[in-house]
Amino acid sequence: MAALPSSIHVHLPLPLYKDEPISFNKPKLQYRAIVNKLDLARKVVDEIPQPKAYAWNQLIQTHLSNNHPHNALSVYHGMMLRGIRPDHHTLPRVLTASRLCSNLALGKQVHAHAFKFGFSSDLYVITALIELYGRLHAVETAKWVLDNAPTSNSVARTILAKLYLVDNKPHLAIEIFNQMLRLKADIDPVALVTAAGTCSLLKSLQQARKVHQIARECGLEFHLLVSNSLMKMYIDCDSLEEARSLFDAMPSRDLISWTEMIQGHVKNGGYNEALKLFRLMTKARIKPDSLTVTSILPACARVPAHKQGKELHAYLFRNGIDISC
């Protein structure tokens, strides 16, 4: 094969999966990501007599990363025309591109490819199929994929639970979480956040306390994402006291934490407490955003003569935040 011009440096992203090799056997080329040279990258790959699947995978992933799923599908089509065998990194990406393009028919073809090439048991393929069918066909089809998969993990089950939430079926979403507990599956922060969101929709304080207890047992109670979700869960379940207890115990808080707690107090008529929290937040040098300000405005309207209310008005004025209603 003729040597490539030294001026050509086609940049592609780092591998999506940790176990994917980062160099070619033949030829020895360095690929790096430069979006405006993707067409050139495609031409370079096309000119390689026997390119490995890795090169095509990187082109597909680069198009996905730059929100060009149609181009990712075009690359896969070219890959098939060249007779390049996809690997277990290729198919999840192509399934994702099919979903983003709302192309269920192609997704079904790729599903058939998973069987043909022996990747139907791959967890990345299974989770991609669950999301494809859940978004473009029906959640029950996604459940069928999970139920008939030879293997699964907590990620796949959490995706299915999220799909049930999107489909406004929180009772089925919480059943997935309870099933994970019965199977002693690994519970990660995303699973807990999903379960907390489910409890918010169900307004089930009993189930909410169960999710909180699981978070404690997993050592994730004070994972910031989990803590914020648990706090909102308690507020949605009309248990402000438990939300505030968790908030006070949190070793670290972000803007979301403060805003959720302020909203909770305002929702329950605790305007003075909401103002106190806002003051503490600004002392902690957490800058409010538009949602925080919108949340605190009802408290200002109801206690305009209160010292803290006046301080809040002054703070908003100094920071150029419009408080007119």
Secondary structure as UniProt FT lines:
FT   TURN            6..7
FT   TURN            18..19
FT   HELIX           35..37
FT   HELIX           38..47
FT   HELIX           53..65
FT   TURN            66..67
FT   HELIX           69..81
FT   TURN            82..83
FT   TURN            88..89
FT   HELIX           90..100
FT   TURN            101..102
FT   HELIX           104..116
FT   TURN            117..118
FT   TURN            120..121
FT   HELIX           123..136
FT   HELIX           139..148
FT   HELIX           154..166
FT   TURN            167..168
FT   HELIX           170..182
FT   TURN            183..184
FT   HELIX           189..202
FT   HELIX           205..217
FT   TURN            218..219
FT   TURN            221..222
FT   HELIX           224..236
FT   TURN            237..238
FT   HELIX           240..249
FT   HELIX           255..267
FT   TURN            268..269
FT   HELIX           271..283
FT   TURN            284..285
FT   HELIX           290..302
FT   TURN            304..305
FT   HELIX           307..318
FT   TURN            319..320
//
